[in-house]
């Protein structure tokens, strides 16, 4: 930051605050949100001078814009697209068409998307067809939100959650031996699961207790710190393959067998502590499109705090000496502090876009099946994980699938959207995605077929006479079942997205070190003559991470670069508005209470100690 | 207390400086001259109105300036049950823009959205009727063609402001009545929605379950 003085925040600039500080005759009305500025209509031209220019309305950029605007920075936020969201956008079918065309015609050497292939069933989607283009909202980066996560805290704190509608997602399927096993993720499930032996149940409970406070027990995990999580679970906790795979790939949502122990333990805990925060489910998603909606919400919040928005605006070049940024339409703005830009928005002649060496391969299918068989009652989404080695293709990496039904309002009744992704690259990635798609198709046809409910082998009867219908019925007995119908694809899209962030990791702060121009004496190398983007800080493209976890981390690092410290990141003291007071239960301070994640048993389990059978007995529900 | 409450999302549209925010502020504070400070950080302004035995809670979304460079997000229109399309009776250009917004709403917003066309700043006409540049008849014609409510208002004097919102409130299907007619679809959606600001219930349930 050029000026060492901290800017006054929005809250401090409120008239009442000014009065309070005895400065009543000078009220900077321009700084008060627009509703207050009734005598000061906003200018019709973009500002001539701003503190920060942000290009790209993706998630990280939007969260950053809102944080800066509420902190008091003067922000101009632009996007070269005619829609919000950029790499996180939620698009209609027609917009997807244009997006694919744009990628094919891109002259940007650092274009972060490639290999885009699109099929649209033109007899089904279009004018005078059964479905309209805008009946669908397709996410370029589908995301789920853990109920205990930093983004959720920020959503509540910033009140952006009031712009959004969230729904629950409780079903995580693990694909194994040609069938979907529904996740055994609650204590109750573990006790009632008849497929688990007592020993397994006990070992599983031991692990679940350990993982909630794993950092405090280094004696258990330290010897395995450099080992893989699968190794750790097999050898230290004596768990069996199905449980290990569930823990690592469905609960932990890890990308492969080799995920290191500490990282994996954090990911497993993330799921467990999120359970029962809002109800019996660990994650949520926003209706009408995930990441695209969330970024729109933060952009709106930034606008309320005074940021200026302009779509269809692309940077042509930036001159760090004069601090003037020029757009392709000829307009100019002086940027006194920083330019933050998504690689998708890089001007022609750019030389500073960080190397994007990791691939995320994605496939999106619009399918004419409601897929309610995969959802819990009253829910409209599910996650299906294909662990390594579970597919015909002999996949080495996980294929993660997010299924969205019509209740998410992202697609019409009777249809669903399947999002598949893998961190595998090249031809292997295509083979894995195709194999996963085929497995999904076969499963949904089996499950939605009428005859199946008549088969006595499939519907199990519980002790109290209730039929238990679960995914086990997809198993062996249907291996020979030949599907008679096929799944109608309304649209099929596949593409490769490049990113500088390793799979399932968060962004590395060193990525943002392209701003040494403020300090040019030390870093002459950084200045490349004739580059159009000297002095610009690039954000990271989304990683393959299916949760929002990387977003706040990245936005905070950038915020600190601009403001000097992240102390007041969304430190906004909002007045109470209507009855919507701040919640007391949410972890808004970042202090996470793990207590109610898994209800405590009376006795503490000593690791390595031989527990008596009594323990198992006490676990009765 | 026992009144059923119906929440209505209402969005504002119109050219800059026609008085969109002033209309809302007048309605919310019911006082134009006293510079009532809006709630800092409010996602939207809210105001409750009693209509017969019902309470209607307006959630009023301001454009926050995002309309200036044609950069309103789809989120803005989404699920809006009502919209005010505002123009300035002394500025013909603003009426042309109003036509544009009505068209936009018909394309983007939900089908049964209630739209009120509002010609603001009629206080200027009191001194000099020659200032009028948009004929009342012309606006009435548009309202009739497009099925809009129509009002001429002054946010400055308060003329007709509450009538605009009461007029919308009366046209909105009220929640209690919907329940009686067993309108399931809507209710289910409401139930599935999770309020992120409310974790208390879930935690209590969790601790009560001592399994």
Interface residues (C-beta under 8 A of the other chain):
Chain A: X10 X11 X14 X15 X16 X32 X33 X34 X35 X36 X37 X38 X41 X42 X44 X46 X70 X83 X84 X152 X155 X156 X158 X159 X160 X161 X162 X163 X165 X166 X167 X168 X187 X188 X276 X277 X278 X279 X284 X288 X293 X296 X297 X299 X300 X301 X303 X304 X308 X309 X310 X311 X312 X313 X378 X379 X380 X407 X572 X574 X575 X577 X578 X580 X582 X583 X584 X585 X586 X596 X599 X621
Chain B: X16 X17 X19 X21 X22 X24 X25 X35 X37 X38 X39 X40 X41 X42 X43 X44 X45 X46 X62 X63 X64 X65 X66 X68 X69 X70 X71 X73 X74 X75 X76 X78 X188 X191 X192 X193 X194 X196 X197 X198 X199 X200 X202 X203 X205 X206 X207 X209 X210 X211
